[in-house]
Amino acid sequence: MRHHAAFILCLAAVCLTVFDGGQVVAEASKRVVLPAELSLPAMTSPDGVLRTWAEIQSKFKAGDPYIRRWVSRTMISAKGWADRPDSYYLGLFRPESPFGRYTTRCPIHPHMPGWLPFDWDPDHPWRLTCPLCKKEGRKLYYYPNELYRDDGKGCRPTDDLWRKTHTPEWSAKHKIPWQKWDGRTHAGHDGFAYFFLGYAQFRIFWELNWRRDILGTLCRGYVFGTRLYPAGSDERKLAAVCARKARIIMVTMARAIMGDPYLRDVLD
């Protein structure tokens, strides 16, 4: 895992530099200065093997079936993410803090299993899909929705809404009042509001950096495309797009986490 994390950080720096043509104008005390190229001593393949870049490159050129398949699948996956418009990635971040990771659950299914109880759809990144609501055929199986709204400050259901969406039978099953909301989320770590958008922001971070590894896939697409394929090839052209999308993600994520003053000091 440490090698994987170090690799992503290294490629993040590469993409930030290469997208600007390898030129970083720096004020020594304020701006980040990166070399035009960073070395890639090793990379972990999907089978968990730490491979040197020399090994990957030589085996790719020799037509090694496993390495070829890995690179090909990476480029296909990277293209899927690179094909999304810039506006998609710019829209993945909000100014609110990502509250609710441990305290937000479905109001209908408070005892949802697992630490990632909601499903996440990249085509609807700000929706949290409750698999149990969806299985039951509920029209509003995702949150926030037209009933359970969240403007970024969390959802606190009115007593009237709670009565309309819960029953005495539900109350008996979950040991939670149905006549009025009791001000608790009844999650593993109890909360005082349903932070649907906050949880969605956390989930977006998670999908970008880990579960779907969107950022890592774009970075690997850039490296494979530029270092394994000839100039003028479709893969080389795709690499430039991968670098652009990765840069958008990293800059926008830094803005969301660190704020505008940080970006002003480290970027042109």
C-alpha positions as CSV (number, residue, x, y, z in Angstrom):
1,M,0.0,0.0,0.0
2,R,2.9,2.4,0.8
3,H,4.3,1.9,-2.7
4,H,0.9,2.5,-4.2
5,A,0.4,5.8,-2.3
6,A,4.0,7.0,-3.1
7,F,3.4,6.2,-6.8
8,I,0.2,8.3,-6.9
9,L,1.9,11.2,-5.2
10,C,4.8,11.0,-7.6
11,L,2.5,10.9,-10.6
12,A,0.4,13.7,-9.3
13,A,3.5,15.9,-9.3
14,V,4.4,14.7,-12.8
15,C,0.9,15.6,-14.2
16,L,1.0,19.0,-12.6
17,T,4.3,19.7,-14.2
18,V,3.8,18.1,-17.6
19,F,0.4,19.6,-18.2
20,D,2.1,23.0,-18.1
21,G,4.6,21.8,-20.6
22,G,7.2,21.0,-18.0
23,Q,7.6,24.7,-17.1
24,V,7.0,25.9,-13.6
25,V,7.7,29.5,-12.8
26,A,8.5,29.7,-9.1
27,E,9.0,32.2,-6.5
28,A,11.4,30.3,-4.3
29,S,9.7,31.0,-1.0
30,K,6.1,30.5,-2.2
31,R,5.8,28.3,-5.3
32,V,6.3,24.6,-5.7
33,V,9.2,23.8,-8.0
34,L,9.1,20.5,-9.8
35,P,11.5,18.9,-12.3
36,A,10.3,18.4,-15.8
37,E,10.4,14.7,-15.3
38,L,10.3,12.5,-12.1
39,S,11.8,9.1,-12.0
40,L,9.6,6.1,-11.7
41,P,11.6,3.4,-9.9
42,A,8.8,1.0,-9.4
43,M,5.0,0.4,-9.8
44,T,2.7,-2.2,-8.2
45,S,0.8,-4.3,-10.8
46,P,-2.8,-5.6,-10.1
47,D,-1.4,-8.9,-8.9
48,G,0.3,-7.1,-6.0
49,V,3.8,-7.5,-7.4
50,L,6.2,-4.5,-7.1
51,R,7.8,-4.2,-10.5
52,T,10.6,-1.9,-11.6
53,W,9.8,0.4,-14.4
54,A,12.7,-1.1,-16.4
55,E,10.9,-4.5,-16.0
56,I,7.5,-3.1,-17.1
57,Q,9.0,-1.4,-20.1
58,S,11.1,-4.3,-21.3
59,K,8.3,-6.9,-20.9
60,F,5.8,-4.6,-22.6
61,K,8.2,-4.3,-25.6
62,A,8.8,-8.0,-25.6
63,G,5.0,-8.7,-25.7
64,D,4.6,-10.2,-22.3
65,P,0.9,-11.2,-22.1
66,Y,0.3,-10.1,-18.5
67,I,2.0,-6.7,-18.8
68,R,0.3,-6.1,-22.2
69,R,-3.1,-7.0,-20.7
70,W,-2.5,-4.8,-17.7
71,V,-1.5,-1.8,-19.8
72,S,-4.3,-2.3,-22.2
73,R,-6.9,-2.5,-19.5
74,T,-5.5,0.6,-17.8
75,M,-5.7,2.6,-21.0
76,I,-9.3,1.5,-21.6
77,S,-10.3,2.5,-18.1
78,A,-8.3,5.8,-18.2
79,K,-10.1,6.7,-21.5
80,G,-13.4,6.2,-19.8
81,W,-12.5,8.7,-17.2
82,A,-10.7,11.0,-19.6
83,D,-13.7,11.2,-21.8
84,R,-15.7,12.9,-19.1
85,P,-15.9,16.7,-19.6
86,D,-13.9,19.1,-17.3
87,S,-17.1,20.3,-15.9
88,Y,-17.8,16.8,-14.4
89,Y,-14.6,16.9,-12.3
90,L,-15.1,20.6,-11.4
91,G,-18.5,19.7,-10.1
92,L,-17.2,17.0,-7.7
93,F,-16.4,19.4,-4.9
94,R,-18.4,21.6,-2.6
95,P,-17.2,24.2,0.0
96,E,-18.8,22.4,3.0
97,S,-16.8,20.1,5.2
98,P,-17.5,16.4,4.4
99,F,-19.4,15.6,7.6
100,G,-21.5,12.5,8.0
101,R,-19.1,9.6,7.2
102,Y,-19.9,7.7,10.3
103,T,-23.2,9.4,11.4
104,T,-25.3,9.4,8.2
105,R,-27.6,6.5,7.3
106,C,-30.8,6.0,5.4
107,P,-33.8,7.5,7.5
108,I,-35.8,4.4,6.5
109,H,-33.1,1.9,7.2
110,P,-31.1,3.2,10.1
111,H,-29.3,-0.1,10.7
112,M,-27.7,-0.4,7.3
113,P,-24.8,-2.8,7.4
114,G,-21.2,-2.0,6.6
115,W,-19.1,1.2,6.9
116,L,-20.0,2.1,3.2
117,P,-23.7,1.5,3.5
118,F,-24.7,3.6,0.4
119,D,-24.0,2.8,-3.2
120,W,-22.3,5.4,-5.3
121,D,-23.0,6.1,-9.0
122,P,-20.4,8.2,-10.9
123,D,-23.1,9.4,-13.2
124,H,-24.9,10.9,-10.2
125,P,-22.1,11.7,-7.8
126,W,-24.1,13.7,-5.3
127,R,-26.7,11.0,-4.8
128,L,-26.4,8.3,-2.1
129,T,-28.3,5.3,-3.1
130,C,-29.8,3.1,-0.4
131,P,-29.7,-0.5,-1.8
132,L,-32.4,-1.5,0.6
133,C,-34.8,1.3,-0.6
134,K,-34.0,0.4,-4.2
135,K,-34.6,-3.3,-3.5
136,E,-38.0,-2.5,-2.0
137,G,-39.0,-0.5,-5.1
138,R,-39.2,2.9,-3.4
139,K,-39.4,5.8,-5.9
140,L,-37.0,7.9,-3.8
141,Y,-34.3,5.4,-3.1
142,Y,-31.5,8.0,-3.0
143,Y,-30.5,10.9,-0.8
144,P,-30.9,13.8,-0.7
145,N,-34.2,13.9,-2.5
146,E,-37.3,16.0,-2.8
147,L,-38.5,15.0,0.7
148,Y,-35.2,14.6,2.5
149,R,-33.4,17.7,1.3
150,D,-29.9,18.9,2.1
151,D,-28.5,22.3,1.2
152,G,-25.1,21.5,2.6
153,K,-26.0,22.1,6.2
154,G,-27.6,18.7,6.8
155,C,-31.1,17.4,6.8
156,R,-33.3,17.7,9.9
157,P,-36.7,16.2,9.0
158,T,-39.8,17.9,10.2
159,D,-42.2,16.0,12.4
160,D,-44.8,16.0,9.6
161,L,-42.4,14.5,7.1
162,W,-41.3,11.9,9.6
163,R,-44.9,10.8,10.3
164,K,-45.6,10.6,6.5
165,T,-42.6,8.4,5.8
166,H,-42.7,6.1,8.9
167,T,-45.2,3.7,10.5
168,P,-46.0,2.2,13.9
169,E,-44.7,-1.2,12.5
170,W,-41.4,0.5,11.5
171,S,-41.2,2.0,15.0
172,A,-41.7,-1.4,16.6
173,K,-39.1,-3.0,14.5
174,H,-36.4,-0.4,15.0
175,K,-37.3,0.9,18.5
176,I,-37.4,4.5,17.2
177,P,-40.4,6.9,17.4
178,W,-42.4,7.3,14.3
179,Q,-44.7,10.2,15.3
180,K,-41.9,12.7,15.3
181,W,-38.2,12.7,14.5
182,D,-36.2,12.4,17.7
183,G,-33.3,14.4,16.5
184,R,-31.0,11.4,16.1
185,T,-29.7,9.5,13.0
186,H,-29.3,6.2,14.9
187,A,-26.2,5.3,12.9
188,G,-23.2,3.4,14.3
189,H,-22.0,6.8,15.6
190,D,-25.1,8.7,16.3
191,G,-25.6,12.2,14.7
192,F,-27.8,15.2,15.0
193,A,-28.5,15.6,11.3
194,Y,-28.4,13.6,8.1
195,F,-25.4,15.1,6.3
196,F,-26.1,13.6,2.9
197,L,-24.0,16.0,0.9
198,G,-21.2,15.9,3.4
199,Y,-21.2,12.1,3.2
200,A,-21.4,12.3,-0.6
201,Q,-18.3,14.5,-0.6
202,F,-16.4,12.0,1.5
203,R,-17.5,9.3,-0.8
204,I,-16.3,11.2,-3.9
205,F,-12.9,11.6,-2.2
206,W,-12.9,7.9,-1.5
207,E,-13.8,6.9,-5.1
208,L,-11.3,9.3,-6.7
209,N,-8.4,8.2,-4.6
210,W,-9.1,4.6,-3.5
211,R,-12.1,2.5,-4.3
212,R,-12.4,3.2,-8.0
213,D,-8.9,4.8,-8.1
214,I,-10.0,7.4,-10.7
215,L,-7.1,9.7,-10.1
216,G,-4.6,6.8,-10.0
217,T,-6.0,5.4,-13.2
218,L,-5.6,8.7,-15.0
219,C,-2.0,9.0,-13.8
220,R,-1.1,5.5,-14.9
221,G,-2.8,6.3,-18.3
222,Y,-0.5,9.3,-18.6
223,V,2.6,7.3,-17.8
224,F,1.8,4.3,-19.9
225,G,0.7,6.5,-22.8
226,T,3.8,8.6,-22.9
227,R,6.4,6.0,-22.1
228,L,5.2,2.9,-23.8
229,Y,3.6,4.2,-27.0
230,P,5.1,6.1,-29.9
231,A,4.5,9.8,-30.6
232,G,1.4,10.4,-32.7
233,S,-0.3,7.2,-31.4
234,D,-3.9,7.4,-30.0
235,E,-2.4,6.3,-26.6
236,R,0.0,9.2,-26.6
237,K,-2.8,11.6,-27.4
238,L,-4.9,10.1,-24.6
239,A,-2.1,10.6,-22.2
240,A,-2.2,14.3,-22.6
241,V,-6.0,14.3,-21.8
242,C,-5.3,12.0,-18.8
243,A,-2.8,14.6,-17.5
244,R,-5.3,17.4,-17.9
245,K,-8.1,15.6,-16.0
246,A,-5.7,14.5,-13.3
247,R,-4.6,18.1,-12.8
248,I,-8.1,19.3,-12.6
249,I,-8.9,16.8,-9.9
250,M,-5.8,17.6,-7.9
251,V,-6.1,21.3,-8.1
252,T,-9.8,21.4,-7.3
253,M,-9.3,18.9,-4.5
254,A,-6.6,21.1,-3.1
255,R,-8.9,24.1,-3.3
256,A,-11.7,22.2,-1.5
257,I,-9.4,21.1,1.3
258,M,-6.7,23.8,1.6
259,G,-8.6,26.9,0.3
260,D,-7.8,29.6,-2.3
261,P,-4.9,31.2,-0.5
262,Y,-3.0,27.9,-0.7
263,L,-3.6,27.6,-4.4
264,R,-2.6,31.2,-5.0
265,D,0.8,30.6,-3.3
266,V,1.7,27.3,-5.1
267,L,0.2,27.7,-8.6
268,D,0.4,30.3,-11.4
